[in-house]
Amino acid sequence: MNKSERLGLDNVGKLLLNFSIPAIIGMLVNALYNIVDRIYIGNIPNGIGAKALAGVGITLPIATIIMAFGMLVGIGSSTLISIKLGENNKEYAEKILGQALILDIIISILVSIVGLIFLTPLLKLFGAEGDNLFYAKEYIAIILGGSIFQNLGFGINNIIRSEGNPKIAMRTMVVGAILNIILDPIFIFDSIFNFKIGLGLGIKGAAIATIISSSVNTILVLHYFISKNSGSTLKIKKCHLSLAFKTSIDIFAIGLSPFAMQIANSVVVALYNKGLLTYGGNDAVAAMSIIASISTIIFMPIFGINQGVQPILGYNYGAKLFSRVKKAIKLAIISGITLASIGFIAVEFFPDILFRAFAKDAPNLIKLGSRGIRIDLIFLPLVGYQIVTSNYFQAIGKAKISIFLSFLRQVIVLIPLICILPKFFQLDGIWLSQPIADIAATIITSYFFIRDIKLINRTYTSSSVK
């Protein structure tokens, strides 16, 4: 019995634990790429840190767009591979793997070229000016140039997890993140612990360290699918390394939901930045950049639950083992709410401690951000539930519903709120936009989720759950 077949046979709770823990560790480690960058950047001396951090905040829409294309291919292909392995169609799963590799390379090159050509007008569109524009260009130009490594590493890593090897997926991410933590201070600062061993490249150094780390991660994940002794179920084959229209469409159909979510996020961040600059200035932009980092720490374990449950849901849905599907999503929901509740306690009771890690010498920034994060993340437990249940539709291949739910929280509800509320409540109106959107999205997502579970109960005979 190979590892993918265990997805339909082993105890569901044990499977979720075995897949989610490595995924959670991997996602947290992956989050360190950006979080460590921001901590180091925020502590660049001579008053540069806060300005540079605001510059990085301005670049978030572009960084989000880069990740969107990585998700389009990475999550689309990994979800489809899980379903095809559940259908015992290994040949087509390998075709998807090859197609994902080619698509990642082509799309990343195009994104890099277009992004670098139009970099200055894009940054100005997102609100950059003066010092913000200078630091934003220094950072994101390097990230754009190396985006191929970020997207390949992310996409292929997801496929490793989907074929039943979550621990290997975690290890490759850990190696890259640890390397980034080591390289960051060397590239950013002139001296480390009073030793003149740093390169002193400032914000550029943070970007270079990130790309070097991503390239190492990419080499490791590609080696896994090329090496004969890696234990992989699937292999990269030359016959599959050419564009196939139907396979690409299949990948995009499923990957369109997370892609849409990320593109929506880029629009939201751009609108946030414009409002923050208007009502709170550079400190407000820097505060939102820190809030985004703290949110990442909180949400990554929940995304890890999603990544862990995705192959279980996809395989068992493809194999028509629907009682196992229900068991898996129930456990995932409980886990997501629990993790979100822990984050809620941290941001509501200890926000100033969290902010000092990023900007210890900026008291106004700490005060402003502490208030903002308390409001912005007030409904975290609900968000934990909403993230897991909306992911359910993506995992079982119901792309249309998943796309709608992705747009719901970040576009249909949130964008109008960001535009309207600040006119009445100024800066607090910006902070209030997200929690109101969270409530609306949770209610509507629950309707679709409950309806789908009832449909399964009516249509199919449940299989026994171990």
Kinemage of the C-alpha trace (Angstrom):
@kinemage 1
@onewidth
@group {chain A} dominant
@subgroup {mainchain}
@vectorlist {calphas} color= white
{ca met a 1} P 0.000 0.000 0.000
{ca asn a 2} L 1.529 3.343 -1.063
{ca lys a 3} L 1.263 6.556 0.948
{ca ser a 4} L -1.509 8.084 -1.133
{ca glu a 5} L -3.725 5.010 -0.615
{ca arg a 6} L -3.492 5.505 3.157
{ca leu a 7} L -5.532 8.687 2.717
{ca gly a 8} L -8.578 6.489 2.148
{ca leu a 9} L -7.804 3.840 4.769
{ca asp a 10} L -6.073 5.217 7.877
{ca asn a 11} L -7.878 6.779 10.844
{ca val a 12} L -9.096 10.247 9.800
{ca gly a 13} L -8.035 11.968 13.020
{ca lys a 14} L -4.573 10.451 12.862
{ca leu a 15} L -4.238 11.433 9.208
{ca leu a 16} L -5.219 15.026 9.947
{ca leu a 17} L -2.695 15.163 12.773
{ca asn a 18} L 0.065 13.618 10.670
{ca phe a 19} L -0.578 15.936 7.742
{ca ser a 20} L -1.454 19.132 9.602
{ca ile a 21} L 1.388 19.297 12.126
{ca pro a 22} L 4.104 19.262 9.443
{ca ala a 23} L 1.997 21.666 7.371
{ca ile a 24} L 1.544 24.026 10.338
{ca ile a 25} L 5.253 23.953 11.113
{ca gly a 26} L 6.015 24.443 7.440
{ca met a 27} L 3.572 27.345 7.086
{ca leu a 28} L 4.891 29.054 10.225
{ca val a 29} L 8.429 28.589 9.014
{ca asn a 30} L 7.451 29.918 5.593
{ca ala a 31} L 5.893 32.966 7.262
{ca leu a 32} L 9.287 33.703 8.786
{ca tyr a 33} L 10.557 34.725 5.345
{ca asn a 34} L 8.511 37.949 5.522
{ca ile a 35} L 8.220 38.320 9.286
{ca val a 36} L 11.954 38.090 9.977
{ca asp a 37} L 12.548 40.559 7.149
{ca arg a 38} L 10.174 43.061 8.766
{ca ile a 39} L 11.579 42.634 12.263
{ca tyr a 40} L 15.111 43.271 11.007
{ca ile a 41} L 13.990 46.079 8.688
{ca gly a 42} L 12.044 47.779 11.491
{ca asn a 43} L 15.185 47.779 13.624
{ca ile a 44} L 17.550 49.314 11.045
{ca pro a 45} L 19.272 52.137 13.016
{ca asn a 46} L 19.487 55.907 12.459
{ca gly a 47} L 15.735 56.376 12.067
{ca ile a 48} L 15.607 54.359 8.858
{ca gly a 49} L 13.692 51.372 10.268
{ca ala a 50} L 10.197 52.891 10.496
{ca lys a 51} L 10.530 54.545 7.066
{ca ala a 52} L 11.777 51.338 5.457
{ca leu a 53} L 8.981 49.362 7.124
{ca ala a 54} L 6.417 51.758 5.653
{ca gly a 55} L 8.082 51.262 2.260
{ca val a 56} L 7.730 47.498 2.578
{ca gly a 57} L 4.087 48.007 3.526
{ca ile a 58} L 3.533 49.870 0.257
{ca thr a 59} L 4.957 46.897 -1.690
{ca leu a 60} L 2.493 44.407 -0.197
{ca pro a 61} L 0.048 44.584 -3.140
{ca ile a 62} L 2.832 43.606 -5.564
{ca ala a 63} L 4.127 40.847 -3.274
{ca thr a 64} L 0.556 39.588 -2.980
{ca ile a 65} L 0.150 39.496 -6.765
{ca ile a 66} L 3.358 37.457 -7.054
{ca met a 67} L 1.999 34.974 -4.518
{ca ala a 68} L -1.359 34.919 -6.329
{ca phe a 69} L 0.227 33.402 -9.423
{ca gly a 70} L 2.093 30.904 -7.253
{ca met a 71} L -1.215 29.842 -5.711
{ca leu a 72} L -2.976 29.694 -9.084
{ca val a 73} L -0.641 26.923 -10.198
{ca gly a 74} L 0.526 25.483 -6.865
{ca ile a 75} L -2.796 24.989 -5.104
{ca gly a 76} L -4.657 24.214 -8.320
{ca ser a 77} L -2.238 21.445 -9.283
{ca ser a 78} L -1.848 19.976 -5.782
{ca thr a 79} L -5.608 19.777 -5.222
{ca leu a 80} L -6.140 18.159 -8.621
{ca ile a 81} L -3.326 15.673 -7.968
{ca ser a 82} L -4.959 14.587 -4.686
{ca ile a 83} L -8.255 13.993 -6.487
{ca lys a 84} L -6.602 12.045 -9.327
{ca leu a 85} L -4.635 9.872 -6.892
{ca gly a 86} L -7.926 9.157 -5.117
{ca glu a 87} L -9.298 8.035 -8.489
{ca asn a 88} L -6.172 5.867 -8.920
{ca asn a 89} L -5.128 7.884 -11.980
{ca lys a 90} L -1.378 8.206 -11.385
{ca glu a 91} L -0.547 8.890 -15.036
{ca tyr a 92} L -2.682 12.018 -15.176
{ca ala a 93} L -1.360 13.105 -11.762
{ca glu a 94} L 2.188 13.016 -13.189
{ca lys a 95} L 1.015 15.005 -16.190
{ca ile a 96} L -0.332 17.654 -13.804
{ca leu a 97} L 3.033 17.745 -12.003
{ca gly a 98} L 4.922 18.398 -15.238
{ca gln a 99} L 2.402 20.982 -16.331
{ca ala a 100} L 2.652 22.788 -12.972
{ca leu a 101} L 6.426 23.072 -13.368
{ca ile a 102} L 6.188 24.587 -16.857
{ca leu a 103} L 3.364 26.954 -15.925
{ca asp a 104} L 5.226 28.212 -12.846
{ca ile a 105} L 8.330 29.006 -14.904
{ca ile a 106} L 6.480 30.782 -17.729
{ca ile a 107} L 4.139 32.781 -15.496
{ca ser a 108} L 6.912 33.818 -13.075
{ca ile a 109} L 9.110 35.129 -15.895
{ca leu a 110} L 6.216 37.133 -17.353
{ca val a 111} L 5.275 38.576 -13.949
{ca ser a 112} L 8.897 39.591 -13.291
{ca ile a 113} L 9.287 41.323 -16.660
{ca val a 114} L 5.986 43.213 -16.493
{ca gly a 115} L 6.491 44.117 -12.833
{ca leu a 116} L 9.990 45.524 -13.335
{ca ile a 117} L 8.999 47.514 -16.442
{ca phe a 118} L 6.056 49.197 -14.700
{ca leu a 119} L 7.473 49.214 -11.163
{ca thr a 120} L 7.492 52.964 -10.483
{ca pro a 121} L 3.964 53.704 -11.772
{ca leu a 122} L 2.648 50.642 -9.926
{ca leu a 123} L 4.147 51.777 -6.629
{ca lys a 124} L 2.797 55.308 -7.122
{ca leu a 125} L -0.615 53.811 -7.871
{ca phe a 126} L -0.415 52.012 -4.512
{ca gly a 127} L 0.365 55.275 -2.706
{ca ala a 128} L 4.181 55.394 -2.686
{ca glu a 129} L 5.906 58.776 -2.604
{ca gly a 130} L 9.120 60.284 -1.251
{ca asp a 131} L 10.946 57.986 1.181
{ca asn a 132} L 8.212 55.368 0.812
{ca leu a 133} L 8.838 55.143 -2.931
{ca phe a 134} L 12.620 54.942 -2.508
{ca tyr a 135} L 12.567 52.095 0.015
{ca ala a 136} L 9.718 50.285 -1.728
{ca lys a 137} L 11.637 50.200 -5.041
{ca glu a 138} L 14.836 48.989 -3.388
{ca tyr a 139} L 13.019 46.050 -1.816
{ca ile a 140} L 10.422 44.863 -4.317
{ca ala a 141} L 12.643 45.100 -7.436
{ca ile a 142} L 14.812 42.299 -6.045
{ca ile a 143} L 11.787 40.252 -4.959
{ca leu a 144} L 10.306 40.565 -8.467
{ca gly a 145} L 13.580 39.486 -10.052
{ca gly a 146} L 13.629 36.295 -7.991
{ca ser a 147} L 9.906 35.523 -7.988
{ca ile a 148} L 10.453 32.370 -10.068
{ca phe a 149} L 12.140 30.737 -7.064
{ca gln a 150} L 9.359 31.736 -4.685
{ca asn a 151} L 6.603 30.394 -6.932
{ca leu a 152} L 8.369 27.158 -7.864
{ca gly a 153} L 9.270 26.439 -4.250
{ca phe a 154} L 5.726 27.110 -3.047
{ca gly a 155} L 3.966 25.235 -5.843
{ca ile a 156} L 6.059 22.079 -5.922
{ca asn a 157} L 6.130 21.930 -2.120
{ca asn a 158} L 2.324 21.740 -2.097
{ca ile a 159} L 2.454 18.807 -4.508
{ca ile a 160} L 4.849 16.924 -2.213
{ca arg a 161} L 2.245 17.226 0.547
{ca ser a 162} L -0.600 16.231 -1.770
{ca glu a 163} L 1.014 12.950 -2.752
{ca gly a 164} L 1.348 11.944 0.898
{ca asn a 165} L 4.710 13.240 2.177
{ca pro a 166} L 3.975 16.185 4.498
{ca lys a 167} L 7.154 15.760 6.559
{ca ile a 168} L 9.395 16.155 3.521
{ca ala a 169} L 7.400 19.233 2.470
{ca met a 170} L 7.957 20.667 5.944
{ca arg a 171} L 11.703 19.943 5.957
{ca thr a 172} L 12.334 21.767 2.695
{ca met a 173} L 10.524 24.844 4.009
{ca val a 174} L 12.409 24.717 7.309
{ca val a 175} L 15.771 24.664 5.531
{ca gly a 176} L 14.873 27.734 3.477
{ca ala a 177} L 13.519 29.667 6.455
{ca ile a 178} L 16.493 28.934 8.704
{ca leu a 179} L 18.822 30.045 5.921
{ca asn a 180} L 16.834 33.279 5.602
{ca ile a 181} L 17.086 33.952 9.342
{ca ile a 182} L 20.862 33.471 9.168
{ca leu a 183} L 21.400 35.552 6.032
{ca asp a 184} L 19.128 38.489 6.934
{ca pro a 185} L 21.341 40.178 9.560
{ca ile a 186} L 24.473 39.473 7.497
{ca phe a 187} L 23.055 41.219 4.436
{ca ile a 188} L 21.144 44.010 6.239
{ca phe a 189} L 23.511 45.301 8.950
{ca asp a 190} L 27.135 46.488 8.971
{ca ser a 191} L 27.906 44.699 12.218
{ca ile a 192} L 26.473 41.757 14.142
{ca phe a 193} L 27.076 41.583 17.909
{ca asn a 194} L 29.726 44.317 17.469
{ca phe a 195} L 31.617 42.272 14.872
{ca lys a 196} L 32.077 43.991 11.492
{ca ile a 197} L 30.970 40.971 9.467
{ca gly a 198} L 27.813 42.362 7.845
{ca leu a 199} L 27.389 43.659 4.303
{ca gly a 200} L 25.297 46.669 5.358
{ca leu a 201} L 22.920 46.533 2.386
{ca gly a 202} L 19.892 47.628 4.408
{ca ile a 203} L 16.493 46.897 2.908
{ca lys a 204} L 18.126 45.505 -0.251
{ca gly a 205} L 19.897 42.931 1.892
{ca ala a 206} L 16.595 41.674 3.287
{ca ala a 207} L 15.277 41.059 -0.221
{ca ile a 208} L 18.481 39.338 -1.379
{ca ala a 209} L 18.465 37.023 1.651
{ca thr a 210} L 14.846 36.072 0.925
{ca ile a 211} L 15.550 35.200 -2.722
{ca ile a 212} L 18.658 33.150 -1.900
{ca ser a 213} L 16.656 31.171 0.662
{ca ser a 214} L 13.802 30.631 -1.798
{ca ser a 215} L 16.201 29.351 -4.452
{ca val a 216} L 17.618 26.756 -2.050
{ca asn a 217} L 14.081 25.611 -1.213
{ca thr a 218} L 13.298 25.295 -4.936
{ca ile a 219} L 16.356 23.119 -5.549
{ca leu a 220} L 15.311 20.792 -2.721
{ca val a 221} L 11.710 20.307 -3.906
{ca leu a 222} L 12.751 19.714 -7.515
{ca his a 223} L 15.334 17.151 -6.383
{ca tyr a 224} L 12.561 15.250 -4.596
{ca phe a 225} L 10.633 14.663 -7.830
{ca ile a 226} L 13.735 14.003 -9.933
{ca ser a 227} L 15.751 11.683 -7.675
{ca lys a 228} L 15.122 7.943 -7.995
{ca asn a 229} L 15.725 7.411 -4.267
{ca ser a 230} L 13.497 10.143 -2.804
{ca gly a 231} L 10.483 7.882 -2.226
{ca ser a 232} L 8.138 10.061 -4.276
{ca thr a 233} L 5.037 8.477 -5.810
{ca leu a 234} L 5.157 10.868 -8.767
{ca lys a 235} L 8.109 11.803 -10.970
{ca ile a 236} L 8.871 14.690 -13.297
{ca lys a 237} L 8.990 13.188 -16.803
{ca lys a 238} L 10.175 14.841 -20.014
{ca cys a 239} L 7.047 13.742 -21.864
{ca his a 240} L 4.951 15.941 -19.571
{ca leu a 241} L 7.150 19.061 -19.804
{ca ser a 242} L 5.186 20.802 -22.536
{ca leu a 243} L 2.100 22.976 -22.436
{ca ala a 244} L -1.159 21.017 -22.537
{ca phe a 245} L -4.230 23.218 -22.866
{ca lys a 246} L -6.756 20.927 -21.155
{ca thr a 247} L -4.496 20.153 -18.196
{ca ser a 248} L -3.685 23.842 -17.743
{ca ile a 249} L -7.389 24.705 -17.734
{ca asp a 250} L -8.034 21.963 -15.147
{ca ile a 251} L -5.310 23.432 -12.911
{ca phe a 252} L -6.508 27.010 -13.346
{ca ala a 253} L -10.148 26.076 -12.672
{ca ile a 254} L -9.288 24.912 -9.150
{ca gly a 255} L -6.450 27.371 -8.523
{ca leu a 256} L -8.616 30.314 -9.565
{ca ser a 257} L -10.185 30.589 -6.104
{ca pro a 258} L -6.969 31.207 -4.103
{ca phe a 259} L -5.657 33.280 -7.023
{ca ala a 260} L -8.760 35.468 -6.872
{ca met a 261} L -8.378 35.779 -3.116
{ca gln a 262} L -4.784 36.979 -3.446
{ca ile a 263} L -5.572 39.439 -6.236
{ca ala a 264} L -8.427 40.741 -4.109
{ca asn a 265} L -5.987 41.047 -1.213
{ca ser a 266} L -3.680 43.184 -3.356
{ca val a 267} L -6.559 45.557 -4.158
{ca val a 268} L -7.559 45.653 -0.496
{ca val a 269} L -4.004 46.412 0.648
{ca ala a 270} L -3.722 49.211 -1.921
{ca leu a 271} L -6.981 50.753 -0.681
{ca tyr a 272} L -5.884 50.278 2.923
{ca asn a 273} L -2.585 52.049 2.228
{ca lys a 274} L -4.281 55.036 0.599
{ca gly a 275} L -6.688 55.380 3.521
{ca leu a 276} L -3.950 54.875 6.090
{ca leu a 277} L -1.759 57.545 4.499
{ca thr a 278} L -4.717 59.958 4.430
{ca tyr a 279} L -5.909 59.445 8.013
{ca gly a 280} L -2.784 58.248 9.834
{ca gly a 281} L 0.332 58.966 7.768
{ca asn a 282} L 3.434 56.785 7.503
{ca asp a 283} L 3.046 55.407 11.033
{ca ala a 284} L -0.370 54.007 10.114
{ca val a 285} L 1.055 52.307 7.009
{ca ala a 286} L 3.913 50.851 9.065
{ca ala a 287} L 1.393 49.723 11.709
{ca met a 288} L -0.679 47.888 9.098
{ca ser a 289} L 2.493 46.229 7.807
{ca ile a 290} L 3.131 44.937 11.328
{ca ile a 291} L -0.518 43.901 11.751
{ca ala a 292} L -0.181 41.937 8.503
{ca ser a 293} L 2.890 40.167 9.904
{ca ile a 294} L 1.178 39.324 13.197
{ca ser a 295} L -1.915 38.166 11.301
{ca thr a 296} L 0.327 35.911 9.237
{ca ile a 297} L 1.661 34.260 12.390
{ca ile a 298} L -1.931 33.645 13.534
{ca phe a 299} L -3.383 32.520 10.212
{ca met a 300} L -0.518 30.307 9.040
{ca pro a 301} L -1.375 27.471 11.483
{ca ile a 302} L -4.972 27.620 10.211
{ca phe a 303} L -3.725 27.529 6.633
{ca gly a 304} L -1.599 24.586 7.760
{ca ile a 305} L -4.790 22.826 8.878
{ca asn a 306} L -6.221 23.570 5.431
{ca gln a 307} L -3.145 22.169 3.714
{ca gly a 308} L -3.204 19.129 5.968
{ca val a 309} L -6.879 18.360 5.387
{ca gln a 310} L -6.818 19.174 1.653
{ca pro a 311} L -5.336 15.862 0.421
{ca ile a 312} L -7.578 13.941 2.845
{ca leu a 313} L -10.701 15.696 1.562
{ca gly a 314} L -9.625 15.530 -2.072
{ca tyr a 315} L -8.669 11.849 -2.023
{ca asn a 316} L -11.751 10.651 -0.132
{ca tyr a 317} L -14.094 12.827 -2.168
{ca gly a 318} L -12.574 11.400 -5.343
{ca ala a 319} L -12.906 7.872 -3.915
{ca lys a 320} L -16.535 8.613 -2.832
{ca leu a 321} L -15.768 7.908 0.844
{ca phe a 322} L -18.059 10.681 2.020
{ca ser a 323} L -18.283 9.805 5.703
{ca arg a 324} L -14.509 10.262 5.860
{ca val a 325} L -14.918 13.642 4.152
{ca lys a 326} L -17.375 14.771 6.854
{ca lys a 327} L -15.178 13.495 9.664
{ca ala a 328} L -12.119 15.272 8.275
{ca ile a 329} L -13.816 18.651 7.808
{ca lys a 330} L -15.380 18.500 11.290
{ca leu a 331} L -11.986 17.961 12.916
{ca ala a 332} L -10.452 20.684 10.752
{ca ile a 333} L -13.125 23.203 11.809
{ca ile a 334} L -12.571 22.479 15.507
{ca ser a 335} L -8.815 22.872 15.034
{ca gly a 336} L -9.184 26.123 13.079
{ca ile a 337} L -11.431 27.750 15.687
{ca thr a 338} L -9.109 26.666 18.511
{ca leu a 339} L -6.011 28.110 16.834
{ca ala a 340} L -7.806 31.361 15.991
{ca ser a 341} L -8.962 31.701 19.612
{ca ile a 342} L -5.368 31.454 20.842
{ca gly a 343} L -4.428 34.261 18.444
{ca phe a 344} L -7.391 36.298 19.679
{ca ile a 345} L -6.104 36.154 23.262
{ca ala a 346} L -2.637 37.293 22.158
{ca val a 347} L -3.731 40.331 20.124
{ca glu a 348} L -6.430 41.510 22.531
{ca phe a 349} L -4.374 41.303 25.724
{ca phe a 350} L -0.726 41.725 24.627
{ca pro a 351} L -0.670 43.899 21.461
{ca asp a 352} L 2.008 46.306 22.693
{ca ile a 353} L 4.406 43.429 23.388
{ca leu a 354} L 3.874 42.123 19.858
{ca phe a 355} L 4.494 45.541 18.291
{ca arg a 356} L 7.706 46.189 20.238
{ca ala a 357} L 9.341 43.226 18.496
{ca phe a 358} L 9.021 45.120 15.206
{ca ala a 359} L 9.575 48.744 16.250
{ca lys a 360} L 10.852 49.114 19.806
{ca asp a 361} L 11.969 52.745 19.294
{ca ala a 362} L 8.685 54.055 17.826
{ca pro a 363} L 6.210 54.689 20.700
{ca asn a 364} L 3.605 56.434 18.516
{ca leu a 365} L 3.642 53.535 16.070
{ca ile a 366} L 3.238 51.031 18.926
{ca lys a 367} L 0.299 52.965 20.429
{ca leu a 368} L -1.466 53.424 17.087
{ca gly a 369} L -0.915 49.820 15.993
{ca ser a 370} L -2.008 48.303 19.309
{ca arg a 371} L -5.398 49.975 18.997
{ca gly a 372} L -5.682 49.023 15.334
{ca ile a 373} L -4.963 45.327 15.778
{ca arg a 374} L -7.463 44.995 18.652
{ca ile a 375} L -10.232 46.246 16.371
{ca asp a 376} L -9.066 44.585 13.147
{ca leu a 377} L -8.873 41.067 14.619
{ca ile a 378} L -11.742 41.221 17.134
{ca phe a 379} L -13.623 38.318 15.475
{ca leu a 380} L -10.679 35.960 15.010
{ca pro a 381} L -12.503 32.776 16.160
{ca leu a 382} L -15.163 33.351 13.477
{ca val a 383} L -12.438 33.863 10.886
{ca gly a 384} L -10.880 30.521 11.839
{ca tyr a 385} L -14.175 28.807 11.059
{ca gln a 386} L -14.692 30.739 7.818
{ca ile a 387} L -11.208 30.007 6.467
{ca val a 388} L -11.570 26.250 6.984
{ca thr a 389} L -15.107 25.943 5.619
{ca ser a 390} L -14.390 28.009 2.503
{ca asn a 391} L -11.303 25.848 1.869
{ca tyr a 392} L -13.570 22.770 1.916
{ca phe a 393} L -15.051 23.690 -1.478
{ca gln a 394} L -11.618 24.208 -2.988
{ca ala a 395} L -10.394 20.850 -1.669
{ca ile a 396} L -13.282 18.894 -3.218
{ca gly a 397} L -12.968 20.667 -6.568
{ca lys a 398} L -16.080 22.909 -6.417
{ca ala a 399} L -14.315 25.872 -7.942
{ca lys a 400} L -17.281 28.207 -8.540
{ca ile a 401} L -18.450 28.238 -4.919
{ca ser a 402} L -14.880 28.531 -3.680
{ca ile a 403} L -14.224 31.518 -5.952
{ca phe a 404} L -17.392 33.257 -4.774
{ca leu a 405} L -16.529 32.748 -1.110
{ca ser a 406} L -12.993 33.980 -1.739
{ca phe a 407} L -14.318 37.188 -3.264
{ca leu a 408} L -17.003 37.572 -0.623
{ca arg a 409} L -14.790 38.437 2.333
{ca gln a 410} L -12.100 40.432 0.528
{ca val a 411} L -13.993 42.135 -2.296
{ca ile a 412} L -17.785 42.112 -2.180
{ca val a 413} L -18.020 43.192 1.464
{ca leu a 414} L -14.625 44.566 2.502
{ca ile a 415} L -13.796 46.974 -0.329
{ca pro a 416} L -16.997 49.052 0.004
{ca leu a 417} L -16.450 49.220 3.765
{ca ile a 418} L -12.875 50.499 3.346
{ca cys a 419} L -14.152 53.220 1.010
{ca ile a 420} L -17.166 54.282 3.109
{ca leu a 421} L -16.385 53.867 6.839
{ca pro a 422} L -13.308 56.178 7.020
{ca lys a 423} L -15.474 59.064 5.814
{ca phe a 424} L -17.427 58.776 9.069
{ca phe a 425} L -14.909 57.300 11.544
{ca gln a 426} L -11.540 58.353 10.026
{ca leu a 427} L -8.748 55.912 10.962
{ca asp a 428} L -11.044 53.799 13.149
{ca gly a 429} L -13.229 53.286 10.085
{ca ile a 430} L -10.330 51.527 8.371
{ca trp a 431} L -9.754 49.275 11.378
{ca leu a 432} L -13.499 48.466 11.598
{ca ser a 433} L -13.813 47.370 7.964
{ca gln a 434} L -12.306 43.903 8.378
{ca pro a 435} L -14.328 42.672 11.393
{ca ile a 436} L -17.626 43.732 9.803
{ca ala a 437} L -16.640 41.887 6.619
{ca asp a 438} L -15.690 38.843 8.706
{ca ile a 439} L -19.181 38.594 10.218
{ca ala a 440} L -20.923 38.843 6.847
{ca ala a 441} L -18.582 36.320 5.209
{ca thr a 442} L -19.017 33.809 8.038
{ca ile a 443} L -22.816 33.888 7.785
{ca ile a 444} L -22.872 33.379 4.012
{ca thr a 445} L -20.107 30.733 4.008
{ca ser a 446} L -22.026 28.797 6.661
{ca tyr a 447} L -25.097 28.713 4.426
{ca phe a 448} L -23.194 27.125 1.523
{ca phe a 449} L -21.262 24.734 3.754
{ca ile a 450} L -24.308 23.435 5.638
{ca arg a 451} L -26.202 23.056 2.359
{ca asp a 452} L -23.387 20.953 0.859
{ca ile a 453} L -23.111 18.697 3.903
{ca lys a 454} L -26.885 18.142 3.826
{ca leu a 455} L -26.616 17.245 0.132
{ca ile a 456} L -23.986 14.612 0.919
{ca asn a 457} L -26.188 13.205 3.692
{ca arg a 458} L -29.188 12.926 1.363
{ca thr a 459} L -27.419 11.604 -1.709
{ca tyr a 460} L -24.803 9.160 -0.509
{ca thr a 461} L -24.636 6.260 1.893
{ca ser a 462} L -22.003 6.981 4.481
{ca ser a 463} L -19.038 4.674 4.645
{ca ser a 464} L -17.706 3.531 8.031
{ca val a 465} L -15.111 5.789 9.595
{ca lys a 466} L -12.152 4.261 11.369
